[in-house]
Amino acid sequence: MPSHTSLPTRSREPDSILRKATVAAGTLRDMSSSSQIPFLNTISAVSFAIFGMVQTFKVQRQEYVQLVEQIHDLLWVVIDLSVGPQTTALLPPSMLYTDAAEDPLLLGESKYDGQTEAAIANRQKRSSWRNARQASEIRLKGLLCIFSFLFPTGLAKTEIDEDTRHAELLNLASAISACTLSSSDVSSLRGGSSEFSESSNSLLSLLPATPKIFYGRDGEVEELVATLLQDSPRVAILGSGGIGKTSLAAAVVHHPQIATKYHQRHFVACEAASTQIDLVHTVASQLQLDARQNVIVSSLAAGPPVLLVMDNLETAWEPTTSRARVEDFLSNLTDIPHLALLITMRGVERPGKVRWTRPFFPPLNPLSYEAAHQTFLDISDEPASNTDIDELLALTDRLPLAVSLVANLVSFEGSGPVLQRWKEGQTQLLSQGRDRQSNLDMSIGMSLSSPRMGAVPGAQALLSVISMLPDGIAEADLLQCALPIHNIEICKVTLLRTSLGYVDRNRRIKALVPVREYIQRAHPPAPELVWPVRDQLYKLLMLWKTFRQVSSPDCVARISANLGNLQSVLLWETKFDNNDVSPLIRRILTLDSFMRATGRGLSALRQNIPPLLERCTDHQLHGEYISALFEAQHYYEAKDMSGDPEARAIREFQLAFDPVGEVQLYNILATYHMFHTDNRAVGERYCECALALATEIGDFVGQGKALMHLSELEGMKGRFRQGVAYAQQSREAFGHAGHLFAQAHAIQAELNCAYRLGDFTRSAQLCAEARYILTLCGMQRSSFDLSLMSSEAESLRLKTEYAKARVIEGAIAEKSAKGNAPLEYAYALMNSAILDFEMGVDEAGVRQNLDRARPLLMGLKAPETMFWCDSVAADLQLRQGWKADAAAYYKQALKECWGHRPTIVVACLSKLGDVEHGMHDARTTFGYAVALLGYARKLLDEVATHHALRCIGDIFAARGDDDTALNLFQTAFDGFSAMGVYRHQGVCLVRIADVFERRGDFERATNFLEKAKVMFERSSQADKIALIESKLESFRS
């Protein structure tokens, strides 16, 4: 047992401590970009934030420096762990969970809120800060004690000479920045005792190696190569299991002529993809694209000639429930003329909806005698004169997999004993009939009963576990599972030596599909072997669930690499006779939540929950299930929501005495009705229920969510000032809960109300605050970051800085197209169309994004967005001179939205009340402009208010009352100038110039036009700039 390492007490200069701690945090930040260990970037970001605050302190600074000193020590241990061999680049989920749960540096659960010394000047706040600091010191000391026990060599580094340790960190930082982190660099950090270990779970997909022992397929290779050199080839390699389809495909992929023609070649192993959604994700992962079919097709269509190999496609194609969708996916791929498609499938049937190249490539036959004989000799190293070989080959039916397995046996046992065992086993099959599959099964069975397997009793148990895992398993995960198998490393080597297992190109241990199927049929794993694997995988899921507010793409990637395994293990568990099914249901719900959050849709296991629930009396779980139904309302069918599920879920939580779950349900139901049933009154009632109950039980997170939803509701009603107030209260509640990331959501709610009030300065400040929090939480690339970017772009749009807003929307579209944020992607396309129209882009350019956005928004059940899509279409009609059609649309939308969609009402009145559009006579237009003014004042919408004043000014100018018009234009201009709304300033300046032009004061008119030109340049109004230049030219002439 390692000895306890006492914590050192050192006295150093504060500036020196801060400087060295900053280097440690920077090193950790740089390591996070190339490591698969979650939370490193978050810990480093929060460390920088704390160091920055401490640098500003003057009072009791030494006490805070001691805190930095402890953080420095902890950072050193984390760095040491992150480069050490025991990590194998994949720390155990239990350690990651403990570290994340206990680490005060993860400010997603911390009380530090970025206050400066000035903000805590009074005694009470200083006391609160001091208590928080002392509590953090205690937690840090606890963590250091734990690490000193678990990893004494790591913490011992804190005892060495400070200058030496600092120099080592500088060297490591330099190596990382230069991308030259060598084993010697890391070895020096660990006293030369180890080397840096590469990840065994790399998700980088490479082409499989060229088969090294590969005879008898020259004719097939030549035929396939000739076909693939044609235009738009589509070929299916068919045949029975173990016939050599994958090896043939691998050989063809590496053929020189194929490599010359196809600069891009992708080999996608599809055996773990059981549905069309899984298949899309598998292909997307290989291509490093967003897991959406249209993105994959678009990317391949825009690229160079490409060969796409889909190996073992039958796993996803054979189930009748997914066959049609798989065929649709293949059909879309084959619409790309420069894409060559090569699939391998068991059986003799090709997928439909694809125009396969003719003549069809025939199903593979067994090897010729000569090829099988040479393969056998190469593997077994037996002399060619051995007469037993011919008999053994005859018994294998010359199936490549069977030949390989038997040759492996012969290489160890000799041909005589193997032949004898084969004959003994064959007599058992005579009564059952003998075919090619039975011979393959016997080959596998004989490998299992071989002396090599018998000498390592745990090898068959390990194979039974691996056969349950279609994704295979990384070596690190295998070791961390703590399987009850003695000498598991020797067991693994035995499986590799007998060809029953192999290591794929992602360094995951797997079994071939025929071997997996045989083992699951004949030797399924014992429950005590499954539980450790299940627990290991579920800990990863729980790590994601518990700390999903702290971004960890590496954690997501690690779960994604095991998604097929999770589904396989949980499916097995559903068939296991267990009295308590509650944990299983929660595991399925968590997996379902992960799949939805990562854009994979629903887990197929969801359909197993209702019958399991019938065996469960856990009221809390029944409530959680119904809550999950409402959370996933985009996916679940109406039949899952029969009866009165809302009342039933409330009753379940009440019977379970779970008020926190009840609060969470109320908040979920509030958003469900606010955004998806369009019944905002019901949504508001649920918000009030959530707020009342959360306040009663002291649930600050529940309070914060309810207040944030109320802020959103007030914004929908057009009561933006009340929305700001609720958002600020929400932020305060999240602050009490120490939930920093949730505070960013509350800030966004306030931001969305602030820019509607015309307070663009405040909007910019709030945006900066929220972005700073995202940096602390490591969420810079999250879907919420995209949502925040959208709010920033909308603020810029209202300021009429269209070009800047368009850049942001373009970035959102690009990022969300490569991630899992379909709503943000659809909104970005729609907003891009709106901005393109405002900047004068032609109709084709506007409709390109509009037509892409509309079906996505319809599928996401976002009804309000349909107005904005239709509004852009009406704007295009107006531009083309179809004024009556446009006016009819705006009046219909105004009628439908009056009283409950204020932003839409404002948009319609703004169009109808502007004489510039010429949709009505002056009297009717004046009525709409006055209505806009009254409605805007009620909403306190400053932009709409001053727009209405300018529109009314146009009516007075048209009537010849230039004095009144001038006053109105000037008032509108002053308002727009105070807000910084450039385009509307320019319009007002043009109107003022027109008045002076009519009066013959061309000098002043010129002056105002020059100023208007600047405003139009800032708002990207090329057509208006051209008109001004033309008018100025006429003045000069």
Helices and strands as residue ranges (DSSP letters): H 14-32, H 40-56, H 61-83, G 85-87, H 93-102, G 107-109, G 117-120, H 123-150, H 152-156, G 157-159, H 162-177, H 183-189, H 218-228, E 234-239, H 245-253, H 256-261, E 264-269, H 276-287, H 293-302, E 306-311, H 314-317, H 320-334, E 339-346, H 369-380, H 388-396, H 400-413, H 415-426, G 427-429, H 436-448, H 451-454, H 458-466, E 473-474, H 475-480, H 488-497, E 502-503, E 508-510, H 513-522, H 527-546, H 553-560, H 563-574, H 582-597, G 604-608, H 609-613, H 619-631, G 638-641, H 645-655, H 659-675, H 680-697, H 700-717, H 720-737, H 740-756, H 760-777, H 783-798, H 802-817, H 822-838, H 843-859, H 863-879, H 883-897, H 902-912, G 915-917, H 922-939, H 942-958, H 962-979, H 982-998, H 1002-1018, H 1022-1036
